Amino acid sequence: QVQLVESGGGSARAGGSLTLSCAALGSISMVNRMGWYRQSPAGQRELVAIKTSDGVTNYADAVKGRFTLLKDNIRNTVSLQMNSLTPDDTAVYYCYLQTTIRAHWGQGTQVTVKG
């Protein structure tokens, strides 16, 4: 059984920074992709950043140049360094892990950016 444990998040002022972390615990088969999605109150869940098994990191256009995804392949952890935050970044952020068997989601962590 796989569990994704998220930490970080909270509140920040516009222009500030926050870091999210996620650790995958349990019996994990080969990891295909791992990263973060987010969902704002009025929106759908959308990709923020994800790293594939071949080492490619994909970012949403809205966060390119501001967010950095780091993945530890040995520990199966990911962190999302978020800089130059704007109120549009306010959302619940979900850690995501896709293995060869299935996809897993974290419980979500709230990020609130005040202008």
BELTA-V856137 format. One record per residue. N is the residue number from 1. SS is DSSP state (~ for helix, > for strand, _ for the rest). PSI is psi in whole degrees, 0 to 359 (NA if undefined). Layout:
<<N SS PSI> <N SS PSI>>
This chain:
<<1 _ 135> <2 > 137> <3 > 135> <4 > 120> <5 > 115> <6 > 151> <7 > 165> <8 > 200> <9 _ 194> <10 > 212> <11 > 150> <12 > 160> <13 > 156> <14 _ 134> <15 _ 350> <16 _ 190> <17 _ 151> <18 > 157> <19 > 132> <20 > 145> <21 > 151> <22 > 132> <23 > 132> <24 > 120> <25 > 151> <26 > 193> <27 _ 109> <28 _ 124> <29 _ 190> <30 _ 132> <31 > 125> <32 > 313> <33 > 149> <34 > 137> <35 > 212> <36 > 141> <37 > 167> <38 > 158> <39 > 120> <40 _ 164> <41 _ 325> <42 _ 5> <43 _ 179> <44 _ 164> <45 _ 131> <46 > 154> <47 > 137> <48 > 302> <49 > 143> <50 > 145> <51 > 132> <52 > 171> <53 _ 339> <54 _ 12> <55 _ 3> <56 _ 134> <57 > 127> <58 > 134> <59 > 148> <60 _ 146> <61 ~ 325> <62 ~ 341> <63 ~ 356> <64 _ 135> <65 _ 349> <66 _ 324> <67 > 147> <68 > 127> <69 > 127> <70 > 134> <71 > 133> <72 > 107> <73 _ 334> <74 _ 316> <75 _ 353> <76 _ 53> <77 > 154> <78 > 146> <79 > 150> <80 > 107> <81 > 120> <82 > 117> <83 _ 165> <84 _ 48> <85 _ 147> <86 _ 163> <87 ~ 334> <88 ~ 345> <89 ~ 354> <90 _ 124> <91 > 171> <92 > 127> <93 > 132> <94 > 129> <95 > 143> <96 > 136> <97 > 126> <98 > 121> <99 > 186> <100 _ 346> <101 _ 311> <102 _ 176> <103 > 149> <104 > 147> <105 > 144> <106 _ 176> <107 _ 346> <108 _ 144> <109 > 135> <110 > 134> <111 > 124> <112 > 125> <113 > 124> <114 > 134> <115 _ NA>>
